[in-house]
Amino acid sequence: MSRGLRVAVVGATGAVGTEMVRQLEISPLPVAEFRPLASARSAGSQVQFRGQAYKVRELVPEALDGLDLAFFSAGGEVSRTFVPEAVRRGVLVIDNSSAFRLEDGVPLVVPEVNFSAAREHRGLIANPNCSTIQMVVALKPIRDRFGLKRITVATYQAVSGAGYRALQSLYRELEAALRGEEIAPEVLPVASQPVKYPIALNVIPQIDVFVEEAYTREEMKMVLETQKIFADSHIEVGATCVRVPVGIGHSEVVYVETEEELPSLEEIRAILRGGEGIVVLDDPAGAVYPTPRHVSGRREVFVGRIRKDLFRPNGLHLFVVADNLVKGAAGNAVQIAERLYAEGLLPQA
Ligand SMILES: NC(=O)c1ccc[n+]([C@@H]2O[C@H](COP(=O)([O-])OP(=O)(O)OC[C@H]3O[C@@H](n4cnc5c(N)ncnc54)[C@H](OP(=O)(O)O)[C@@H]3O)[C@@H](O)[C@H]2O)c1
């Protein structure tokens, strides 16, 4: 019997979840049943989907009964508890948290880069970290043509990457700053830790907690997830992740060293233009390059400021920008589902 998909969004009231609902609304996926789930705090509130109001239900194991597909974006703890419950019920989970990303047997998928891994799923596909996704999309065509030895990246990450509370605190802090008042930081760099720094009119060189060798967890995600997605544990990655007072849109300064010598700048631009999911905006004479404001709501990754290194024939500099809630999270997750559906790997309507 033909029918549409029965789909849940877990964390439907959050920053990523809200975008997930929007991405599903604009997706060609045939959604027959839509189920927004969150914590008891927002159970009973309403979410609009394709012109209809849906009541948010509390996430309990039974709320996952009778689904085909569940998008999780409610944090690692929630995923660790409830993803196995969903998988046990035969639901395909696409998980935005970092809980299972590095586990063997869990594909970590960016459709433009390694969609084939998704076909091997055993009920769970992990969506990579936002800053990793946009970087690997931009680097895929360079890696395919010239090989990649080393990536050195500095990020300029938007506050929405830390969730709704952080985004609201940015606006409050900016208003206080404009009134000339003292800023009382509440959320960043890490909500659960006592040390706080203002983000209004500031930058914070810490995203997530410090984990090993003085690197933060966000920086280590960029190292380990890049190696897993490219299926190459020899790629060297050095990351410095920085929060900036931007609402939406992560930017990255990326320097790579390729295995092979690079061709002319024009050829490199053409190769990047031909890369899947990439928009090249790069014309120094016309001051053309991407900024976070350009990219809001878009699924593509934007690349500009393309330069060959002045000293190394295999060195390349790029500026890479994407909407962290769309391509960095919800858009990537929905794209995975769209491709699985297109290949007949989800129940067909
Ligand atoms: N923001 C990004 O750019 C980004 C990118 C990639 C991945 N992610 C990941 O996506 C996840 C969500 O991030 P976010 O930025 O959207 O956070 P957020 O704005 O704080 O939203 C969190 C969501 O999770 C729900 N939730 C919290 N505790 C829950 C529980 N016990 N049971 C059910 N639902 C619960 C919240 O519902 P209530 O309304 O009931 O509190 C809310 O819907 C995180 O794992 C994050 O690492 C975020």
The ligand as an SDF file (V2000), in Angstrom:
LIG
                    3D

 48 52  0  0  0  0  0  0  0  0999 V2000
   22.8630   25.1190   16.5350 N   0  0  0  0  0  0  0  0  0  0  0  0
   23.6610   24.5460   15.6270 C   0  0  0  0  0  0  0  0  0  0  0  0
   24.2300   25.2150   14.7340 O   0  0  0  0  0  0  0  0  0  0  0  0
   23.8720   23.0980   15.6190 C   0  0  0  0  0  0  0  0  0  0  0  0
   24.5030   22.5440   14.5330 C   0  0  0  0  0  0  0  0  0  0  0  0
   24.6710   21.1720   14.4740 C   0  0  0  0  0  0  0  0  0  0  0  0
   24.2260   20.3980   15.5000 C   0  0  0  0  0  0  0  0  0  0  0  0
   23.6110   20.9350   16.5810 N   0  0  0  0  0  0  0  0  0  0  0  0
   23.1470   20.0330   17.6140 C   0  0  0  0  0  0  0  0  0  0  0  0
   21.7100   19.9960   17.6350 O   0  0  0  0  0  0  0  0  0  0  0  0
   21.2680   19.8030   18.9720 C   0  0  0  0  0  0  0  0  0  0  0  0
   20.2890   20.9030   19.3520 C   0  0  0  0  0  0  0  0  0  0  0  0
   20.9210   22.1510   19.2660 O   0  0  0  0  0  0  0  0  0  0  0  0
   20.1220   23.5320   19.2560 P   0  0  0  0  0  0  0  0  0  0  0  0
   21.1530   24.5540   18.9510 O   0  0  0  0  0  0  0  0  0  0  0  0
   18.9020   23.4440   18.4430 O   0  0  0  0  0  0  0  0  0  0  0  0
   19.6910   23.6490   20.8240 O   0  0  0  0  0  0  0  0  0  0  0  0
   18.4580   24.4350   21.4770 P   0  0  0  0  0  0  0  0  0  0  0  0
   18.1020   25.6400   20.7020 O   0  0  0  0  0  0  0  0  0  0  0  0
   18.8570   24.5940   22.9040 O   0  0  0  0  0  0  0  0  0  0  0  0
   17.2260   23.3820   21.3940 O   0  0  0  0  0  0  0  0  0  0  0  0
   17.1990   22.1960   22.1150 C   0  0  0  0  0  0  0  0  0  0  0  0
   15.9460   21.4020   21.7750 C   0  0  0  0  0  0  0  0  0  0  0  0
   16.0140   20.1420   22.4440 O   0  0  0  0  0  0  0  0  0  0  0  0
   14.8370   19.9710   23.2270 C   0  0  0  0  0  0  0  0  0  0  0  0
   15.1270   19.2170   24.4380 N   0  0  0  0  0  0  0  0  0  0  0  0
   15.9470   19.5500   25.4500 C   0  0  0  0  0  0  0  0  0  0  0  0
   15.9190   18.5960   26.4200 N   0  0  0  0  0  0  0  0  0  0  0  0
   15.0570   17.6420   25.9800 C   0  0  0  0  0  0  0  0  0  0  0  0
   14.6070   16.4120   26.5230 C   0  0  0  0  0  0  0  0  0  0  0  0
   15.0300   15.9670   27.7030 N   0  0  0  0  0  0  0  0  0  0  0  0
   13.7040   15.6910   25.8100 N   0  0  0  0  0  0  0  0  0  0  0  0
   13.2570   16.1360   24.6190 C   0  0  0  0  0  0  0  0  0  0  0  0
   13.6470   17.2940   24.0460 N   0  0  0  0  0  0  0  0  0  0  0  0
   14.5570   18.0370   24.7300 C   0  0  0  0  0  0  0  0  0  0  0  0
   14.3850   21.3670   23.5330 C   0  0  0  0  0  0  0  0  0  0  0  0
   13.0020   21.3420   23.8550 O   0  0  0  0  0  0  0  0  0  0  0  0
   12.3230   22.3190   24.9620 P   0  0  0  0  0  0  0  0  0  0  0  0
   11.7010   23.4450   24.1830 O   0  0  0  0  0  0  0  0  0  0  0  0
   11.2670   21.4230   25.5420 O   0  0  0  0  0  0  0  0  0  0  0  0
   13.3720   22.7340   25.9190 O   0  0  0  0  0  0  0  0  0  0  0  0
   14.6560   22.0610   22.1980 C   0  0  0  0  0  0  0  0  0  0  0  0
   13.6390   21.7380   21.2820 O   0  0  0  0  0  0  0  0  0  0  0  0
   22.5170   19.7160   19.8210 C   0  0  0  0  0  0  0  0  0  0  0  0
   22.8800   18.3530   19.9340 O   0  0  0  0  0  0  0  0  0  0  0  0
   23.5520   20.4460   19.0170 C   0  0  0  0  0  0  0  0  0  0  0  0
   24.8520   20.0400   19.2980 O   0  0  0  0  0  0  0  0  0  0  0  0
   23.4200   22.2700   16.6620 C   0  0  0  0  0  0  0  0  0  0  0  0
  1  2  1  0
  2  3  2  0
  2  4  1  0
  4  5  1  0
  4 48  2  0
  5  6  2  0
  6  7  1  0
  7  8  2  0
  8  9  1  0
  8 48  1  0
  9 10  1  0
  9 46  1  0
 10 11  1  0
 11 12  1  0
 11 44  1  0
 12 13  1  0
 13 14  1  0
 14 15  2  0
 14 16  1  0
 14 17  1  0
 17 18  1  0
 18 19  2  0
 18 20  1  0
 18 21  1  0
 21 22  1  0
 22 23  1  0
 23 24  1  0
 23 42  1  0
 24 25  1  0
 25 26  1  0
 25 36  1  0
 26 27  1  0
 26 35  1  0
 27 28  2  0
 28 29  1  0
 29 30  1  0
 29 35  2  0
 30 31  1  0
 30 32  2  0
 32 33  1  0
 33 34  2  0
 34 35  1  0
 36 37  1  0
 36 42  1  0
 37 38  1  0
 38 39  2  0
 38 40  1  0
 38 41  1  0
 42 43  1  0
 44 45  1  0
 44 46  1  0
 46 47  1  0
M  CHG  2   8   1  16  -1
M  END
$$$$
